């Protein structure tokens, strides 16, 4: 496709009038991205060609603030939909090369011969603004990804300490997976907070889903049991697996010194719910006798 006459036009107007030529050349420069344009549009509603025109017009107009804001928007969009960074880098570098090709043709059409100083000044402005876009894009992309990871981490932490109230004074903490120092620390923080908030008097911790527990995590767990007791809550441990008990014996760790042990969660529930009912009945009977007197 031929260029439209660009004599006595601004470079901005020259780019607008030759929009289709720009797109064709850009797609030839970015061969890997070319085949992904429709896919990216479908996944993230991102129009690469429209955004390319938007960027080059900001650049030739020397609108640094708009370039920075656009970079931030693009970074968030690409991070949100987990689009490939390699494609973005190729696309921006293709935009850079295509824009320089247009600047060359614009000067040729207008029979302009820039001095060396003029050329270097233009080169500095154009490349600095495109680099500003790239830098802003990566900062925005990374920040958004970090934010997502932090939110996911907090969600996992919350889900990893699922305290379930059974009665007003009894709660269950079923734990699954492996237990390392990091997770034991998170559990300690969450459990002590929940005991204080809910005024839990008995906490049943079911460890039947814990397949592995690091030695350091066992020490942290003992500290947790001490903390639970100090909060006025009785810790009850159920479901310890044989392999974990064997490892505890090797390093002389005994949870039974700090908590009541039950074979299964069901045994603990049967015992404590029955006991709770008996205590409630006894308390009601005592109150009734007191009122009679």
C-alpha positions as CSV (number, residue, x, y, z in Angstrom):
1,X,0.0,0.0,0.0
2,X,1.3,3.4,-1.0
3,X,1.7,6.4,1.4
4,X,-0.6,9.3,1.0
5,X,1.1,12.6,0.2
6,X,2.6,13.9,3.5
7,X,4.0,17.2,2.3
8,X,3.4,20.1,4.6
9,X,1.7,17.9,7.2
10,X,2.6,17.3,10.8
11,X,4.1,13.9,11.6
12,X,0.9,13.3,13.6
13,X,-1.3,13.9,10.6
14,X,1.0,11.8,8.4
15,X,0.6,8.9,10.8
16,X,-3.2,9.3,10.9
17,X,-3.6,9.5,7.1
18,X,-1.3,6.4,6.7
19,X,-2.9,4.4,9.5
20,X,-3.4,1.3,7.4
21,X,0.1,1.4,6.0
22,X,1.4,1.7,9.6
23,X,-0.6,-1.3,10.6
24,X,0.6,-3.4,7.7
25,X,4.2,-2.6,8.4
26,X,3.8,-3.2,12.1
27,X,2.3,-6.6,11.6
28,X,5.2,-7.5,9.3
29,X,7.6,-6.4,12.1
30,X,5.9,-8.4,14.8
31,X,5.4,-11.8,13.2
32,X,4.9,-13.8,16.4
33,X,2.4,-11.3,17.8
34,X,0.5,-11.1,14.5
35,X,-1.0,-14.6,15.0
36,X,-2.0,-13.8,18.6
37,X,-3.9,-10.5,18.0
38,X,-7.4,-12.1,17.9
39,X,-6.6,-14.3,20.9
40,X,-5.4,-11.3,23.0
41,X,-8.5,-9.4,21.9
42,X,-10.7,-12.3,23.0
43,X,-8.9,-13.0,26.3
44,X,-8.4,-9.5,27.6
45,X,-10.5,-7.2,25.3
46,X,-7.2,-5.6,24.3
47,X,-7.0,-4.1,20.8
48,X,-3.3,-4.2,20.0
49,X,-3.5,-2.2,16.8
50,X,-5.7,0.6,18.2
51,X,-3.4,0.8,21.2
52,X,-0.3,1.0,19.0
53,X,-1.7,4.0,17.2
54,X,-2.6,5.6,20.5
55,X,1.0,5.1,21.8
56,X,2.7,6.5,18.7
57,X,0.5,9.6,18.7
58,X,1.3,10.2,22.4
59,X,5.0,9.8,21.6
60,X,5.2,12.1,18.6
61,X,3.1,14.7,20.5
62,X,5.6,14.3,23.4
63,X,2.9,13.7,25.9
64,X,4.9,12.1,28.7
65,X,2.1,12.1,31.3
66,X,-0.3,10.3,28.9
67,X,2.4,7.8,28.0
68,X,2.9,7.0,31.7
69,X,-0.8,6.7,32.4
70,X,-1.3,4.5,29.3
71,X,1.6,2.3,30.4
72,X,0.0,1.8,33.8
73,X,-3.3,0.8,32.2
74,X,-1.7,-1.6,29.8
75,X,0.4,-3.2,32.6
76,X,-2.7,-3.9,34.7
77,X,-4.6,-5.3,31.7
78,X,-1.8,-7.7,30.7
79,X,-1.2,-8.8,34.3
80,X,-4.9,-9.3,35.0
81,X,-5.3,-11.7,32.1
82,X,-1.8,-13.3,32.5
83,X,-0.8,-12.4,28.9
84,X,2.7,-13.2,27.8
85,X,5.4,-10.6,28.5
86,X,7.5,-11.8,25.6
87,X,4.7,-10.8,23.2
88,X,4.4,-7.4,24.7
89,X,8.2,-6.8,24.4
90,X,8.2,-7.9,20.8
91,X,5.1,-5.7,20.1
92,X,6.6,-2.5,21.6
93,X,9.9,-3.0,19.8
94,X,8.1,-3.5,16.5
95,X,6.2,-0.3,17.2
96,X,9.5,1.5,17.8
97,X,11.0,0.2,14.5
98,X,7.8,1.0,12.5
99,X,7.6,4.5,13.9
100,X,11.2,5.2,13.0
101,X,10.6,3.9,9.5
102,X,7.6,6.3,9.2
103,X,9.7,9.2,10.5
104,X,12.3,8.4,7.8
105,X,9.6,8.4,5.1
106,X,8.0,11.5,6.4
107,X,11.3,13.4,6.2
108,X,11.9,11.9,2.7
109,X,8.4,13.0,1.5
110,X,9.0,16.5,2.9
111,X,12.6,16.6,1.5
112,X,13.9,17.3,5.0
113,X,17.5,16.9,5.9
114,X,18.1,17.0,9.6
115,X,21.4,18.0,11.0
116,X,23.1,15.5,13.3
117,X,22.1,17.5,16.4
118,X,18.5,17.6,15.3
119,X,18.5,13.8,14.6
120,X,20.0,13.0,18.0
121,X,17.5,15.3,19.8
122,X,14.6,13.5,18.0
123,X,16.1,10.1,18.7
124,X,16.4,10.9,22.3
125,X,12.8,12.2,22.6
126,X,11.2,9.2,20.7
127,X,13.2,6.5,22.3
128,X,13.0,8.0,25.8
129,X,9.2,8.1,25.6
130,X,8.9,4.5,24.3
131,X,11.3,3.4,27.1
132,X,9.2,5.4,29.6
133,X,6.2,3.4,28.4
134,X,8.1,0.1,28.7
135,X,9.3,0.9,32.2
136,X,5.9,2.1,33.4
137,X,4.3,-1.0,31.9
138,X,6.6,-3.4,33.7
139,X,6.3,-1.6,37.0
140,X,2.5,-1.7,36.7
141,X,2.5,-5.3,35.6
142,X,4.7,-6.4,38.5
143,X,2.8,-4.3,41.1
144,X,-0.5,-5.8,40.0
145,X,0.9,-9.3,40.0
146,X,2.4,-8.8,43.4
147,X,-1.0,-7.6,44.7
148,X,-2.7,-10.6,43.2
149,X,-0.2,-12.9,44.8
150,X,-0.6,-11.2,48.2
151,X,-4.4,-11.5,48.0
152,X,-4.1,-15.2,47.1
153,X,-1.6,-15.7,49.9
154,X,-4.0,-14.2,52.4
155,X,-6.8,-16.2,51.1
156,X,-4.8,-19.4,51.4
157,X,-3.7,-18.5,54.9
158,X,-7.3,-17.8,55.8
159,X,-8.5,-21.1,54.3
160,X,-5.6,-23.0,56.0
161,X,-6.9,-22.1,59.4
162,X,-10.6,-23.0,59.1
163,X,-11.9,-22.7,62.7
164,X,-15.4,-24.1,62.9
165,X,-17.7,-23.3,65.9
166,X,-19.6,-26.3,67.1
167,X,-21.2,-24.7,70.2
168,X,-20.8,-21.3,71.8
169,X,-17.7,-22.6,73.6
170,X,-16.4,-25.5,71.5
171,X,-14.7,-25.1,68.1
172,X,-12.9,-27.4,65.7
173,X,-9.7,-26.7,63.7
174,X,-9.3,-29.4,60.9
175,X,-5.8,-29.2,59.4
176,X,-4.7,-30.9,56.1
177,X,-1.5,-31.0,54.1
178,X,2.0,-30.6,55.4
179,X,3.1,-28.5,58.4
180,X,6.2,-26.3,58.1
181,X,7.4,-23.4,60.2
182,X,5.7,-20.8,58.1
183,X,2.3,-22.4,58.3
184,X,2.7,-23.1,62.0
185,X,3.3,-19.4,62.6
186,X,0.3,-18.4,60.6
187,X,-1.9,-21.0,62.5
188,X,-0.6,-19.6,65.8
189,X,-1.5,-16.0,65.0
190,X,-5.0,-17.0,63.6
191,X,-5.9,-19.4,66.4
192,X,-5.0,-17.2,69.3
193,X,-6.9,-14.3,67.7
194,X,-10.0,-16.4,67.1
195,X,-10.0,-17.8,70.6
196,X,-9.9,-14.3,72.0
197,X,-12.6,-13.1,69.6
198,X,-15.0,-16.0,70.0
199,X,-14.2,-16.8,73.6
200,X,-13.5,-20.4,72.7
201,X,-13.2,-22.7,75.8
202,X,-12.3,-25.9,74.0
203,X,-10.5,-26.1,70.7
204,X,-10.3,-29.5,69.0
205,X,-7.5,-29.7,66.5
206,X,-7.9,-32.6,64.1
207,X,-4.5,-33.6,62.6
208,X,-5.7,-36.6,60.7
209,X,-5.1,-34.7,57.4
210,X,-1.6,-33.7,58.2
211,X,0.7,-36.1,56.3
212,X,4.0,-34.5,57.3
213,X,5.2,-32.2,60.0
214,X,8.7,-30.7,60.1
215,X,10.7,-31.0,63.4
216,X,10.7,-27.2,63.8
217,X,6.9,-27.1,63.2
218,X,6.5,-29.5,66.1
219,X,8.3,-27.2,68.4
220,X,6.1,-24.3,67.2
221,X,3.0,-26.4,67.7
222,X,4.0,-27.0,71.3
223,X,4.3,-23.3,71.7
224,X,0.8,-22.9,70.2
225,X,-0.6,-25.4,72.7
226,X,0.9,-23.3,75.5
227,X,-0.6,-20.2,74.1
228,X,-4.0,-21.8,73.8
229,X,-3.9,-22.8,77.5
230,X,-2.8,-19.3,78.5
231,X,-5.8,-17.9,76.7
232,X,-8.0,-20.1,79.1
233,X,-8.9,-22.5,76.3
234,X,-8.4,-26.3,76.5
235,X,-6.6,-27.8,73.5
236,X,-7.7,-31.2,72.3
237,X,-5.7,-33.0,69.6
238,X,-7.2,-35.8,67.5
239,X,-6.1,-38.0,64.6
240,X,-2.4,-38.0,65.0
241,X,-1.0,-40.3,62.3
242,X,1.5,-43.1,63.2
243,X,4.4,-41.7,61.2
244,X,4.1,-38.3,62.9
245,X,3.9,-40.0,66.3
246,X,7.1,-42.0,65.5
247,X,8.9,-38.8,64.4
248,X,7.8,-37.1,67.6
249,X,9.1,-40.0,69.7
250,X,12.5,-39.7,68.0
251,X,13.0,-36.1,69.0
252,X,11.3,-36.5,72.4
253,X,8.3,-34.3,71.6
254,X,5.0,-35.0,73.3
255,X,1.9,-33.0,72.6
256,X,0.1,-34.9,75.4
257,X,1.9,-32.8,78.0
258,X,0.1,-29.7,76.7
259,X,-3.2,-31.0,75.4
260,X,-5.7,-33.8,75.8
261,X,-5.3,-36.5,73.2
262,X,-8.1,-38.4,71.4
263,X,-7.9,-41.0,68.7
264,X,-10.4,-39.5,66.4
265,X,-12.4,-36.3,66.0
266,X,-15.6,-38.2,66.5
267,X,-14.4,-39.5,69.8
268,X,-13.7,-36.0,71.0
269,X,-17.0,-34.7,69.8
270,X,-18.9,-37.6,71.5
271,X,-17.0,-37.0,74.7
272,X,-17.3,-33.2,74.8
273,X,-20.8,-32.8,73.5
274,X,-22.1,-35.3,75.9
275,X,-20.1,-33.7,78.7
276,X,-21.4,-30.3,77.6
277,X,-25.0,-31.5,77.8
278,X,-24.4,-33.1,81.2
279,X,-22.9,-29.9,82.6
280,X,-25.7,-27.8,81.1
281,X,-28.3,-30.1,82.7
282,X,-26.5,-30.0,86.1
283,X,-26.2,-26.2,85.9
284,X,-29.9,-25.9,85.1
285,X,-30.8,-28.3,88.0
286,X,-28.6,-26.3,90.5
287,X,-30.2,-23.0,89.4
288,X,-33.7,-24.5,89.8
289,X,-32.9,-25.7,93.3
290,X,-31.5,-22.4,94.3
291,X,-34.6,-20.6,93.0
292,X,-36.8,-23.0,95.0
293,X,-35.0,-22.1,98.2
